[in-house]
Amino acid sequence: MTSEGRYRVVIRCPLCGEKYILRGRKNEKGEYETGFKRCICGNEETLHVDATLE
């Protein structure tokens, strides 16, 4: 179920308020692949992810 389109992915950290705007694609699991690992404050768990098709 891989989507061929690219997505604009906005990742927000509720701990420090940092916001990242990235481009990515959906993988087979339905997750967005952007290369993002963790926030600059070290948060890897509680990130808010919003995506829109480009």
C-alpha positions in Angstrom: 0.0 0.0 0.0 2.8 2.4 -0.9 1.6 5.8 -2.1 3.5 7.3 -4.9 3.0 10.9 -3.9 5.2 13.1 -1.8 3.9 14.5 1.4 4.7 17.8 3.2 5.3 16.6 6.8 5.1 19.0 9.7 6.6 17.6 13.0 6.1 19.5 16.2 7.7 18.8 19.6 5.4 19.5 22.5 8.3 19.6 25.0 10.3 22.5 23.5 7.9 23.9 20.8 10.3 23.3 17.9 8.7 22.8 14.4 10.2 20.9 11.5 8.8 21.0 7.9 10.0 18.1 5.8 9.1 16.2 2.6 8.6 12.5 2.7 6.8 9.4 1.4 4.6 6.8 3.0 6.1 3.4 3.5 4.4 0.0 3.6 3.5 0.4 7.3 1.6 3.7 6.6 4.4 5.7 8.3 6.0 8.8 6.8 9.7 8.4 5.8 11.4 11.7 6.1 14.8 10.8 7.7 13.8 12.6 10.9 15.1 10.9 14.0 14.6 13.2 17.0 14.1 16.8 18.1 17.0 18.9 19.1 15.9 18.6 22.8 16.3 14.8 22.6 12.6 14.0 22.3 11.9 10.9 20.2 8.6 9.7 21.6 5.9 12.4 21.9 6.1 14.2 18.5 3.0 15.5 16.7 3.1 14.6 13.0 0.8 16.2 10.4 1.0 15.4 6.7 -0.6 16.8 3.5 -0.2 15.5 0.0 1.9 17.8 -2.3 
